[in-house]
Amino acid sequence: MNALEVSDLSFAYGAREALRKVSFSLEPGRFAALLGPNGAGKSTLIALLTRLYDLQHGEIRVGGCSLRSAARPALRQLGVVFQQSTLDLDLSVEQNLRYHAALHGLSRRQSDLRVDAELARQTLTERRRERVRELNGGHRRRVEIARALLHEPRLLLLDEASVGLDPASRLALNQHIRNLCREERMSVLWTTHLLDEVQPSDDLLILHQGRLVASGQADALSQRHGGDLRSAFTRLTSTGALQ
């Protein structure tokens, strides 16, 4: 069963079409990069996947569960790290995690186990009592990842998660997520507009003006559309590419 299936997805803000007949799937344990220039529709897609927006046309299934007809079991399989932080800066790292665990209905015992495990995995155990506002950007992202993984989702969505980080922290975060994907057989959808965050073996989805203009393994797409990723991306997202 695919971790994610998106079928014939369209969405409009009034007369402005943000997504048009987008379809793709993501297999278990795969790292997929969703690449596109600003305004391509990436944030709209994430809003639909997380049910911040209601579906207008098309279907989304998470672990086989429809977001339209079985939203609760679908969302239980989903972990999310948004571009803008949603942590409470005045709470400690542990308090942020425990609040999220309670929202997911974890018992006190389950919460103790899951919080300890995720803090250890994110190398945050010694910082559990610190207020979030005292952490740097990279550590705050790790807290958000720990929070997103507390309920053991099948699919992790990261929307421009590296925005605002310095190059070293950005690289470390990208590699950390890949390690999680490999070790836990968890599927990852990583949205970005930065080409250097994509590796040749990644599944790659390229959005342009609301349409999915290319999908497949990154190195194969690069060869097919230009010889390297930058050339392929430029060609696929150039003015007139959809004409």
C-alpha positions in Angstrom: 0.0 0.0 0.0 1.4 3.4 -0.9 2.1 5.9 1.9 0.4 8.6 -0.2 -1.8 8.8 -3.3 -2.8 12.0 -4.9 -5.3 11.7 -7.7 -6.5 14.4 -10.1 -6.1 17.1 -7.5 -7.3 20.6 -8.5 -7.7 23.7 -6.3 -8.6 27.4 -7.1 -8.7 30.6 -5.1 -11.7 32.1 -6.7 -10.8 32.5 -10.4 -7.1 31.8 -9.8 -6.2 28.2 -10.3 -3.5 27.1 -7.9 -3.4 23.3 -8.7 -4.6 21.6 -11.9 -5.1 17.8 -12.1 -2.1 16.8 -10.0 -1.6 13.1 -9.5 1.3 11.1 -7.9 2.0 8.4 -5.4 4.7 7.8 -2.8 5.9 4.3 -1.8 6.8 3.3 1.7 10.3 4.2 2.8 10.9 6.6 0.0 12.3 10.2 0.2 10.4 12.4 -2.3 11.5 16.0 -3.1 8.7 18.3 -4.2 10.5 21.0 -6.2 9.1 24.2 -7.7 9.7 27.9 -8.0 7.8 30.3 -5.7 4.1 30.3 -6.6 4.2 26.8 -8.1 1.6 25.5 -5.8 3.7 23.7 -3.2 2.2 25.4 -0.2 -1.3 24.9 -1.5 -0.6 21.2 -1.9 0.7 20.9 1.6 -2.4 22.7 2.9 -4.6 20.2 1.2 -2.6 17.2 2.4 -2.9 18.5 6.0 -6.5 19.4 5.6 -5.9 23.1 6.3 -7.9 23.5 3.1 -10.9 21.3 2.1 -10.6 19.3 -1.1 -12.4 20.9 -4.1 -11.6 18.3 -6.8 -9.7 15.1 -6.7 -8.7 12.6 -4.0 -5.9 12.2 -1.4 -5.2 8.9 0.4 -2.8 8.5 3.3 -2.0 4.8 3.9 -5.0 3.9 1.9 -7.4 6.2 4.0 -9.3 8.9 2.2 -8.9 12.4 3.5 -12.4 13.1 2.2 -14.3 10.2 3.8 -11.9 9.0 6.5 -10.0 12.1 7.6 -9.2 11.0 11.2 -7.5 7.7 10.4 -5.7 9.4 7.5 -4.3 12.2 9.6 -3.2 9.8 12.3 -0.7 8.4 9.8 0.7 11.9 9.0 3.4 13.9 10.7 4.0 17.5 9.6 6.7 20.2 9.9 5.4 23.5 8.6 7.6 26.2 7.1 6.6 28.6 9.9 7.3 27.3 13.4 4.2 26.4 15.5 6.1 25.7 18.7 5.2 27.6 21.9 8.3 29.6 22.6 7.6 30.0 26.3 7.1 26.3 26.9 10.0 23.9 27.4 11.0 21.4 24.8 9.4 18.6 26.8 6.2 20.6 27.5 5.7 21.2 23.7 6.1 17.5 23.0 3.7 16.4 25.9 1.0 18.8 24.7 1.2 17.3 21.2 1.1 13.8 22.6 -2.1 14.7 24.6 -3.7 16.0 21.4 -3.0 12.6 19.8 -4.6 10.8 22.7 -1.4 9.1 24.0 -1.6 7.9 27.6 0.8 9.2 30.2 2.8 6.0 29.9 2.9 6.2 26.1 3.8 9.8 26.3 6.7 9.2 28.6 8.1 6.5 26.3 7.6 8.4 23.1 8.9 11.7 24.4 12.0 10.1 25.8 12.6 8.1 22.6 12.2 11.1 20.3 14.3 13.4 22.4 17.1 10.8 22.3 16.8 10.3 18.6 17.0 14.1 18.0 19.9 14.4 20.5 17.8 16.8 22.6 17.6 14.9 25.9 19.9 17.4 27.7 17.8 20.3 26.4 14.4 18.9 27.4 13.9 21.5 30.2 15.0 24.5 28.1 12.5 26.9 26.8 12.1 26.8 23.0 13.0 30.5 22.6 16.5 29.7 24.0 17.3 27.3 21.1 18.8 28.1 17.8 17.0 27.5 14.5 18.4 24.1 13.9 17.5 22.8 17.3 14.0 24.2 17.0 13.5 22.3 13.8 14.6 19.1 15.6 12.0 19.7 18.3 9.4 20.1 15.5 10.6 16.8 14.0 10.4 15.1 17.3 6.9 16.4 17.8 5.8 15.3 14.3 7.1 11.7 15.0 5.6 11.2 18.5 2.5 9.3 17.2 4.7 7.2 14.8 3.3 8.3 11.5 3.8 6.5 8.2 4.3 9.7 6.3 6.3 12.8 7.2 5.7 16.1 5.4 8.2 18.9 5.6 7.3 22.2 4.0 10.4 24.3 3.2 11.8 23.0 6.6 15.3 24.4 5.9 14.2 28.0 5.4 16.2 30.4 7.7 18.9 27.9 8.6 22.5 28.4 7.8 24.1 26.1 5.2 25.6 23.7 7.7 22.4 23.3 9.6 20.4 23.0 6.4 22.6 20.1 5.2 22.5 18.4 8.6 18.7 18.6 8.7 18.4 17.2 5.2 20.7 14.3 6.0 19.0 13.6 9.4 15.6 13.2 7.7 17.1 10.9 5.1 18.5 8.7 7.9 15.0 8.6 9.6 13.5 7.6 6.2 16.0 4.8 5.8 16.0 3.5 9.4 12.3 3.7 10.1 11.0 2.9 6.5 9.0 6.1 6.8 8.0 7.9 3.7 9.0 11.6 3.4 7.7 14.4 1.2 10.2 17.3 1.4 9.2 20.5 -0.3 11.9 22.9 -1.4 12.9 25.4 -4.0 16.6 24.6 -3.5 18.2 22.2 -6.0 21.1 21.2 -3.7 18.6 19.6 -1.3 17.8 16.9 -3.9 19.9 13.8 -4.3 20.1 11.7 -7.5 18.3 8.7 -6.0 15.3 10.7 -4.7 11.8 10.5 -6.1 11.4 13.9 -7.6 8.2 15.9 -8.3 8.4 19.2 -10.1 5.5 21.7 -9.9 5.2 24.6 -12.2 2.2 27.0 -12.3 0.0 24.5 -10.5 0.8 21.5 -12.7 3.0 18.5 -12.1 5.3 18.9 -15.1 7.7 15.9 -14.2 7.9 13.0 -11.8 10.3 10.1 -11.4 13.8 9.4 -10.0 15.8 12.6 -9.9 18.8 11.4 -11.9 16.6 9.9 -14.7 14.6 13.1 -15.0 17.8 15.1 -15.1 19.2 13.1 -18.0 15.9 13.1 -19.8 15.3 16.9 -19.6 18.8 18.5 -19.8 21.6 16.4 -18.5 21.8 17.8 -15.0 19.1 18.8 -12.5 19.6 22.6 -12.8 19.2 22.4 -16.6 16.2 20.1 -16.4 14.6 22.3 -13.8 15.2 25.5 -15.8 13.7 23.9 -18.9 10.7 22.5 -17.2 9.8 25.7 -15.4 10.7 28.3 -18.0 8.2 30.7 -19.5 6.2 28.9 -22.1 7.0 25.4 -20.7 3.3 24.7 -20.4 2.3 26.1 -23.7 
